[in-house]
């Protein structure tokens, strides 16, 4: 029996926190900001909510910082699409970290990865139209010549930025977001959009790996079983898909419904999988809540308003996230030095809503895993929050990475900052 949408909003169809996962309560903590970094928005004291006993500080300032990766020698590489660059951030024992340009002249770079193949370590960079790799050498402030290993990626549209990941068998995955909110033409473009492609680590042997993923911003490999996972931004302005007694008309667009549907996604991705978009939307309006969500048809005119496509054939989404949260960076804490109780799951940066009645997202969340899947019956735990209130915000977290000591580094493209979150 379907749970009516407003009851899910009131009662929380995702269920409560798993009793087996106990996380510290969050407390409001003033952010430590070095004197040299106190330009806006840190020209006034700022606070964030972090786990009790944790410390958070502005580690570096990089305007429009997006995705990051930790290098083998403990530095950070940070992509800046707006400036076409990748920045290198190095610790400095006598003062602020040293920030320098590692790469420049790129086309909207976003996704970054480091991977060793045949004894050679490479930095992989996803530009808007291609994927590059560079031989990485410890201590070098700029890399050797660029190798373009994938070209011809589609440019423009609503989601031009690309992400990538590499697995333990040296397979490269590249994500292409949709060109718009609900556009069937993306299914016949070359290459197909709203999809993930798989290649060999040198860019050869490419093929369509999975589709139906509207905007798979964050990709990561689950270490325990070498499976690909994606954080996906779902659609806007979803028409009401039911004939019921709610007072809403089938096919109408109603803000209270749109505010909470469809959920954003954290899901495993298989070869040959189809995850619904643009024909089918995951829904939390069932007894399962945000776990293993079924689909409703997209009843936009001419899309799936007459059940042209069976949603029963689609791969279900493993874990839903509050609609319009805009998950971007995805990192698994499994196999890292992340402190307990945050060491057995995934962390995601929620960039935050832009078209919801009241703000949602604008925080970093932790999703606990049990084995190879998120724990069922749980809602994500806030790791860091406080960048926004109901109607305003001063920061927008993007990515989270973890260094060899277990520190969390969080990028923020609104505040132009990198934060270090440190356990007690």
C-alpha positions in Angstrom: 0.0 0.0 0.0 1.4 3.4 -1.0 2.1 5.9 1.8 0.8 9.3 0.8 3.6 11.8 0.1 2.8 14.3 2.9 2.8 11.4 5.4 6.3 10.5 4.4 7.4 14.1 4.9 5.9 14.3 8.4 6.8 10.8 9.6 10.1 10.3 7.8 9.7 7.2 5.7 13.4 6.6 5.8 13.1 5.2 9.3 15.2 6.0 12.3 18.9 5.7 13.0 20.2 2.2 13.4 20.8 1.4 17.0 24.1 -0.3 16.1 25.5 3.0 14.8 26.2 5.5 17.6 27.6 8.8 16.4 28.6 11.7 18.7 26.1 14.6 19.0 26.9 17.7 17.0 27.8 20.9 18.7 28.2 24.4 17.3 31.9 25.3 17.1 33.6 28.5 16.0 35.7 27.8 12.9 39.4 28.6 13.5 40.6 30.9 10.7 44.2 32.0 10.3 44.6 35.8 10.2 45.7 35.7 6.6 42.5 34.0 5.5 39.9 36.2 7.1 38.4 37.8 3.9 34.7 37.2 3.3 32.9 35.2 4.4 35.3 34.8 7.3 35.5 38.5 7.9 33.0 37.8 10.7 33.1 34.8 13.1 31.6 31.7 11.6 30.4 28.5 13.3 29.7 25.0 12.1 28.1 22.0 13.9 30.7 19.2 14.2 30.8 16.1 16.4 31.5 16.8 20.0 35.2 17.2 20.7 36.1 17.7 17.0 37.9 20.7 15.7 37.3 22.5 12.4 39.5 25.1 10.8 40.0 26.8 7.5 43.1 25.1 6.1 43.5 27.0 2.8 41.6 29.5 0.7 41.0 28.6 -3.0 38.2 30.5 -4.8 35.6 28.1 -6.3 37.4 25.0 -5.0 35.5 21.8 -6.2 36.9 18.3 -6.1 40.1 17.1 -4.3 42.4 14.2 -4.0 45.2 13.4 -1.5 48.6 12.7 -3.1 50.8 9.8 -1.9 53.1 12.4 -0.2 50.3 14.0 1.7 49.5 17.0 -0.4 46.2 18.0 -1.8 45.2 18.6 -5.4 42.1 20.7 -5.9 40.2 21.3 -9.1 38.9 24.8 -10.0 36.7 24.6 -13.0 36.1 28.4 -13.1 39.8 29.1 -13.6 40.6 26.0 -15.7 43.2 24.9 -13.1 44.2 22.3 -10.6 45.8 23.8 -7.4 48.5 22.1 -5.3 48.2 22.6 -1.5 51.3 21.7 0.5 51.7 21.7 4.3 54.0 24.3 5.7 55.6 23.8 9.1 56.1 27.6 9.6 52.8 29.0 8.4 49.9 28.7 6.1 49.9 25.9 3.6 51.5 26.7 0.3 49.1 27.0 -2.6 50.4 26.9 -6.2 49.0 26.1 -9.6 49.7 22.5 -10.6 47.9 22.6 -13.9 46.4 25.5 -15.9 44.7 26.2 -19.2 42.2 23.3 -18.8 38.5 23.2 -19.9 36.4 23.1 -16.7 38.3 20.4 -14.9 36.5 18.7 -12.0 37.1 15.0 -11.3 40.5 14.0 -10.0 42.0 10.6 -9.2 45.4 9.1 -8.5 46.1 5.6 -9.7 49.2 3.4 -10.2 49.4 1.2 -13.3 52.4 -0.9 -14.0 54.4 0.8 -11.3 53.7 4.3 -12.6 51.5 6.7 -10.6 49.3 9.0 -12.6 47.1 12.0 -11.8 43.8 11.7 -13.7 41.8 14.8 -14.6 38.3 15.0 -16.0 37.9 18.1 -18.2 34.6 19.0 -19.8 35.4 17.4 -23.2 38.2 14.9 -22.3 40.1 12.9 -19.7 43.8 13.5 -19.2 46.5 11.8 -17.2 49.9 13.0 -16.0 52.8 11.1 -14.6 53.0 12.0 -10.9 56.4 12.4 -9.2 56.8 13.2 -5.6 58.0 16.8 -5.0 57.3 18.1 -8.5 55.3 21.3 -8.4 54.0 20.8 -12.0 53.7 17.5 -13.8 55.1 16.1 -17.1 53.3 16.4 -20.4 49.6 15.8 -20.6 48.3 12.5 -22.1 44.8 12.9 -23.5 43.3 9.4 -23.0 39.6 10.0 -23.7 38.3 12.7 -26.0 35.0 13.7 -27.6 33.0 14.1 -24.4 30.0 16.3 -24.9 30.2 19.9 -23.8 27.6 22.4 -22.6 24.2 21.8 -21.2 23.1 22.0 -17.6 25.7 19.5 -16.3 29.0 20.0 -18.1 31.3 18.9 -15.3 32.6 15.3 -15.4 33.8 13.0 -12.6 35.9 9.8 -12.8 37.2 6.9 -10.7 39.5 4.0 -11.1 39.0 0.5 -9.6 41.4 -2.2 -8.4 41.4 -3.9 -11.8 42.6 -0.7 -13.6 39.3 0.2 -15.1 38.5 3.9 -15.5 34.9 5.2 -15.1 33.8 8.5 -16.5 30.4 10.1 -15.7 28.5 12.3 -18.1 25.5 14.3 -16.7 22.4 15.1 -18.6 22.0 18.2 -20.7 18.8 19.3 -19.1 16.2 18.4 -16.5 14.1 15.9 -18.5 15.3 15.4 -22.1 14.9 12.1 -23.9 17.3 13.3 -26.6 20.2 12.6 -24.2 19.6 8.9 -24.8 20.5 9.2 -28.5 23.4 11.6 -28.3 26.9 10.4 -29.1 28.2 9.7 -26.5 25.0 9.1 -24.6 24.5 11.4 -21.6 23.2 10.7 -18.2 25.5 7.8 -18.2 28.7 6.3 -17.0 31.4 4.9 -19.4 34.1 2.3 -18.6 37.6 2.3 -20.2 40.9 0.7 -19.6 43.2 2.8 -17.5 44.9 4.2 -20.7 41.6 5.2 -22.2 41.2 2.3 -24.6 38.3 -0.1 -24.8 35.6 2.3 -23.9 32.0 1.2 -23.6 28.7 2.4 -22.2 28.7 1.0 -18.6 25.3 2.2 -17.3 22.7 4.8 -18.0 19.6 6.4 -16.6 21.6 8.5 -14.1 20.5 12.1 -14.5 23.6 13.7 -13.1 26.2 11.3 -11.5 28.4 14.0 -9.9 30.4 11.8 -7.5 32.0 8.4 -8.3 33.8 6.1 -5.9 34.9 2.5 -5.7 33.8 0.5 -2.6 37.1 -1.1 -1.5 35.6 -4.2 0.0 34.3 -5.6 -3.3 35.6 -3.2 -6.0 32.1 -2.0 -7.0 31.3 1.4 -8.5 29.1 3.7 -6.6 27.6 7.1 -7.6 26.1 10.1 -6.0 23.4 11.4 -8.3 21.5 14.7 -8.5 17.9 13.9 -9.5 15.4 16.0 -11.4 13.4 19.1 -10.7 9.7 20.0 -11.2 8.4 16.5 -11.1 4.7 16.2 -12.0 2.4 14.4 -9.6 2.3 10.8 -10.7 -0.9 9.5 -8.9 -4.6 9.3 -9.3 -5.6 9.5 -5.7 -7.6 11.4 -3.1 -4.8 13.9 -2.1 -6.4 16.8 -3.9 -3.5 16.9 -6.4 -4.3 16.4 -10.0 -2.4 13.7 -12.0 0.4 15.5 -14.0 0.2 18.7 -12.1 3.3 20.3 -10.6 2.8 21.1 -6.9 5.5 22.8 -4.8 4.9 20.7 -1.6 5.4 17.5 -3.6 8.3 18.8 -5.7 10.1 20.0 -2.6 10.5 16.3 -1.5 10.5 14.3 -4.7 12.3 12.6 -6.3 15.1 11.7 -3.8 18.7 12.3 -4.8 20.7 9.1 -4.9 23.5 7.0 -3.5 23.7 3.8 -5.5 25.9 1.0 -6.7 26.2 0.9 -10.5 26.5 -2.3 -12.5 27.6 -3.0 -16.0 24.5 -2.8 -18.2 22.4 -1.2 -15.5 19.6 1.3 -16.2 18.6 3.6 -13.3 15.5 5.1 -14.6 16.0 8.7 -15.8 14.3 10.2 -17.7 11.4 7.7 -17.7 11.2 6.7 -14.1 11.7 8.5 -10.8 12.7 6.8 -7.5 10.2 7.3 -4.7 10.4 7.1 -0.9 6.6 6.8 -0.6 6.5 3.2 0.4 7.1 1.2 3.6 10.8 0.8 2.5 11.3 4.5 2.7 14.7 5.6 1.3 16.0 2.0 1.0 15.9 0.0 -2.3 13.4 2.5 -3.7 10.8 1.6 -6.3 10.0 3.9 -9.2 7.1 6.0 -10.3 6.7 6.9 -14.0 7.7 10.3 -15.2 4.3 11.6 -16.3 5.6 14.6 -18.2 3.8 14.8 -21.5 5.3 12.5 -24.1 7.9 11.1 -21.7 6.2 8.3 -19.8 2.7 9.6 -19.3 1.1 6.5 -20.9 3.5 4.0 -19.4 5.5 3.8 -22.6 8.4 2.4 -20.5 8.1 -0.2 -17.8 9.6 1.2 -14.5 9.6 -2.4 -13.1 12.6 -3.2 -15.4 14.8 -0.5 -13.9 17.7 -1.0 -11.4 16.5 0.2 -8.0 18.4 2.9 -6.2 20.1 1.6 -3.1 19.8 4.6 -0.9 17.8 7.8 -1.3 18.8 11.3 0.0 16.4 14.2 0.7 15.4 15.6 -2.6 17.4 18.7 -3.9 20.2 18.1 -1.4 22.6 18.0 -4.5 25.2 15.4 -3.4 28.5 16.0 -5.2 31.7 14.5 -3.7 31.6 10.8 -2.6 34.3 9.2 -0.6 34.4 5.8 1.2 35.9 5.8 4.7 36.3 2.1 4.6 40.1 1.2 4.6 41.1 4.8 5.6 42.2 6.2 9.0 38.9 7.9 9.4 38.0 7.8 13.2 35.3 5.6 14.5 32.3 5.7 14.3 32.8 7.2 10.9 35.2 4.5 9.5 32.7 2.0 8.0 30.7 4.0 5.4 30.7 6.8 3.0 30.9 10.6 3.3 29.2 12.9 0.9 29.2 16.7 0.4 25.7 18.0 -0.1 26.0 21.2 -2.1 22.5 22.3 -1.2 19.2 23.2 -2.9 18.5 26.1 -5.2 14.8 25.7 -5.9 13.3 24.3 -2.7 10.8 26.3 -0.6 13.3 26.0 2.3 16.9 25.1 2.1 18.1 21.6 2.4 21.6 20.1 2.0 24.5 22.5 2.7 26.2 19.9 4.8 28.5 16.9 4.9 26.8 13.5 5.7 28.0 10.1 6.7 26.2 7.0 5.5 27.0 3.9 7.6 27.5 0.6 5.7 27.0 -3.0 6.8 29.1 -5.1 4.6 28.8 -4.0 1.0 25.5 -2.0 1.5 24.3 1.0 3.4 22.5 0.0 6.6 18.8 -0.3 6.0 16.4 1.6 8.1 18.8 4.5 8.7 19.0 8.1 7.7 22.4 9.6 7.0 24.2 11.2 9.9 25.2 14.8 9.7 29.0 15.1 10.0 29.3 18.8 9.5 26.4 21.3 9.1 25.6 24.9 9.6 26.5 26.6 6.3 22.8 27.5 5.8 19.6 28.3 7.5 16.1 27.9 6.0 16.5 30.7 3.5 20.2 31.8 3.3 23.6 30.3 3.1 27.3 31.4 3.3 29.0 28.2 2.2 28.4 25.2 -0.1 30.4 22.0 0.7 31.4 20.0 -2.4 33.9 17.2 -1.7 35.4 15.4 1.2 38.7 13.5 1.2 40.6 11.8 4.0 44.4 11.9 4.5 46.7 9.3 5.9 46.2 10.6 9.5 42.4 10.4 9.3 41.8 14.2 8.9 38.8 15.1 6.7 39.4 17.9 4.2 36.2 19.6 2.9 36.1 21.8 -0.1 33.6 24.7 -0.4 33.2 26.5 -3.7 30.9 29.2 -2.3 33.3 30.3 0.5 36.4 29.5 -1.5 37.8 27.4 1.3 39.2 24.1 2.3 38.4 23.0 5.9 40.2 20.5 8.0 38.0 18.5 10.4 40.1 16.8 13.1 39.0 14.2 15.6 39.8 14.8 19.3 
